[in-house]
Amino acid sequence: MKTPIVPFFISHRGCPHRCVFCDQGKISGANGAIPSADQMLDRIREYRRTSGLPAVEVAFFGGSFTSLPHSTQESLLVPLQPLLASGEVSSVRLSTRPDSLDSSRVGFLCRMGVKTVEIGIQSMDDGVLSMAGRGHDAAAVESAFACLQEQAVSVGAQLMPGLPGDTAEKSLDSLSRVLDLGPAFIRIYPALVIAGTGLAQLFAQGTYQPLSLGAAISLCKVMLHRSLLRGTPVIRIGLQPTADLQRPGTVLAGPWHPAFRQLVEAELFYDLVSRLLGGQASEGMYATVVCNPSRVSDVVGQGRANRVRFLREQGVRIEGVRGDPAFSRHEVAVLLPGETRRGDLFSNLKYSTKEACHD
């Protein structure tokens, strides 16, 4: 069973910059106050009690943990040491900026039981980073990875396609460069225009146009597929739909959808089934699709969108989508009259950069 994560949000804390896309309070739904030792220990006890599991993982999200004053970092990590020693807390993870990491800081984190660090990268294009107000370049990302990996810390990477100056080509190049660094996992957050941010000002001035929902789905589909081919898990696509984020007037523009990842994965499986049909679909053809039970909703599409689309665009009636646990999460079979065609996301799909560009 997966170890429960006890989250503490320290939004904006430690950040030396306010990037054009950022309002961590609205994004995380938290005010970012530094929790006291008692507050942390109480929450950890409650998570352990409700989960019924012997250990939990503690996570500090938002902000830039390693940019905090050292005394504040100690106030957050030192109270956890007895629980780490007893095994009640298995490990600690946190997020930070790439330019706030060096060998000394990473050494301190290791001594304090930190095993995973997520780096807010957003892009590996120096021009995009400059326009976003990040305050560092791509070389800082490479240096941060090296410092963490030298001390056996697991590294997660956060990417944000669709920032000012970005293109699909630049986003895919950023992904490729990050994958080459060997991250343990990736999160992909398409840029949104959040009220009160620099992007909101640029959008109001007409100098910034965010990705449309369709363009973001097409781009993230290719980013997800290329990550899968490299064996790197993509643990989130799109922001968590917090109450603050869903409040009217918070997201002013951009590819916001509370189930964005499902839209992306439904596109992957639409393409996979289409490839298996081999361009030989004909009016009046009917088929049944078999997949892993966890993928039925992705094959069907949100609101049955894929089934409707097959009928409308290819004249193929999908009579049923059946789950079979013998199939991996990446496989499907298309059952046609007198013929079965089986394939998977790895062997039967290949995307060009051009296919990531859609509006």
C-alpha angles and dihedrals in degrees: 000000000000115000110249116244118224104208127209116184117210096175115197091351110144094006110138090193137045103220118212093249099044135110103138093180093063093037096051098029090230134109095227098234114162106250120230122239090254092051091051094047092047092052093046091052090050093050091048091049096049095042094048088215124127097233141031135191119236119219132189109202131186126022123050107286098192091050090061117102109276090242090057092049088052092049088058100041106034095064088057095057098088090049091049090050092050093045094242087118111041098193146329130244130188143171129235147149122281093234091056095066130088136146094274095051093045090049090055091049091051092051088052094055099259109152102165130045122183115206122208099224102154093175141003091213110102092209093054091046091052094049090049091054093238095148095219139070135231091267088067089059092053091048092049092051091050093050093049098042092047087063095042096251115153110240127212123191129212118202128188116196119193101044120144110294093015126128133184089257092053092047092052091046089051090051092049093050092048093048088053088059090061106240119190090225143347136222120202118204114177109216116265129192103241120190113258096024132113089252089058089057093047091047092050090050091051093240096112129051116187124215115278116238091254093049092049092050092050093048096043090047090061092042091052093047094050090049091051091051089054092048094243115138117232100209097183138016115188129007123297107261098242121179090252093050092050094048111113112262096026100095106044098178144340138078098317119162126148090224098038095142092055090053089053095047092045088057090053092053093044088056093046094052089045090054091050090052083056098212089293096110113134137188110280096018114141131196145171121223123212121197143147110299090243090059101052093098091048092052092046093044128221109307088004087292096150094050090049091047094051090053095044100042103029106020090238118139112211100209095187146350113216129192120225119179090208087073120083119234089260100051135086136172123209112210111207127174104289095352141074122201117193128187146141142225092260103048102031104039129069124162129201121213088251090062089059090061111082135139 
